[in-house]
Amino acid sequence: MHEVTDEGDVKATTTTKPVKESYESKPRKVKQHPCTCTNECQQRKADKCLVVDEVDKAKLKAVLSMTLKDAPSQGLIAGLKDVSVTIPQAVKRGSNALLICNYDMENDTLYSVKWYKGRREFYRYTPKENPAMKVFPMAAAGLSVERNLSNQSHVVLMTVPLNISGKFTCEISVEAPTFQTAMVSGELEVVELPEEQAIVTGIQPRYRIGDLVDGNCSIKYSKPAANLTWTINGIVNFVYPIFGHFEQFWLYLVSREFNCHALARSRNIDFAVH
């Protein structure tokens, strides 16, 4: 094309460059935002955004399908499984507690086993290291590990104190090619039982029919609080989950035997007080 200026000169013009810029600008807009149409967009632009969005979804679906198809051969699905912990729900203060980490590695190789009390690591077993077993002291918590009885799956806590009650976590890691890691937790409660049996006071050896019987059943500190049970002639009369309780009875029979029994219940486990 030619253009005549006001001075009468003839100047050649071309539209090649503007067309090229317009052609190259369209792909860049799509790459910047596949679907970012606003309310002011024209309907045709909105339709194009919808098409681009559907194409991206199709590509993502294809990638995921290929990943899952190749996963078994790469060991991404098969491997570490059936991870669980066996932890006693409750143990007596001063006794030992056995913690077990159960796992199935199939064809994988164990890298490490770690145990945590809360968020703090206190035990680690790494087969390829020397020594394989490492214990991290927790003196403040009074936690002590029996090394001779502990290994890659078992940890024995010695003479457990009350303050270590809480969550214990086992972490299992395997080596290449999967590098899988699994963590499972369980709760442990330490209970303290009284050293003596419940004591009954206030019961007289003889009463007349119609007399009022005042009795007291008491027991020393326990954690959790002991359940106190009154029995009259071997029949359960009252149950109280308290430290001690005072009771009154009206005597209607000539002969009755009063007893009080203490039972500490923790997580549905009963501990008889002897």
C-alpha positions, 0 to 999 in steps of 0.5 A: 500500500502507498500513502500520499502525504500533505506535501505530495510525497508518496510513502510506502506502508505495510500492515505486516508488523501489526498483524504479527503483534496481534497474532503473538499477543493472543497466546500470551494472554491465555498463558497468563490466566487460563480462565480469569474472565471478569463480569465485564468480559464479553460472552465470547471471551467467557466461552473461550475461558470455559474451553481452556479450563476444560482442556486443562482439566483433561490434561490433569486427568491424563497426568494423574492416570499415567502416574497411577498406572506407573505407580506399582512398578515404581513401588509408590503404592505397595510397601509399608502398610498395616502400621499400628501400635500396641500400648497398655491403656493403663499401668500401675505407677512404678511398674514397666510398660511395653510399647509395640510398633507393628508394621509390614514392610513387604519388600521394603527395607527398614530405615528407622523406627522412632518413638515420641512422648508428645512431640519429643523423640526419646527412642530411635532404632536405625539398623544401618547405624552403629550403634543402631539404638539411640535413647534420648534422655527425658529426665524431667519426665522421668522416662527411662528405657530398658535397652536390653529389652528394646529393639526395632519394634519393642520399647520397654519403659522402666518404673513408670512415673505418674507424669508420663501419662499421655500420647506416645507415637511411633514413626516408621520410615523405609528406604528407597525406592519408596521412602515411605513414612507412617506415624501412629499414636496411642494413649498410656495412663499411669495409675496410682493405687493406695497401699492399704485397703479401705477402712470402715469406722463407726460401725458398732458390734451390736444394735437393736432393731430400729437403731440408726447405724452411722458408718464411714468408709475411707481410703487414701489418695488414688489416681484415678479416684477409687469407687467405694462400694458398701455391701450389707450381708454381701449385697451391694448397697451404694457405689460412690466414685469419691475419696471417702463417704459417710453413710447412715443406715436404719437397721431392720434385721437382727444381724447384718454385716457391713463392708466397704470395698474400693476399686480404681477404674481407669479407661474401663480397667478395674484395679482392686485395692488390696 
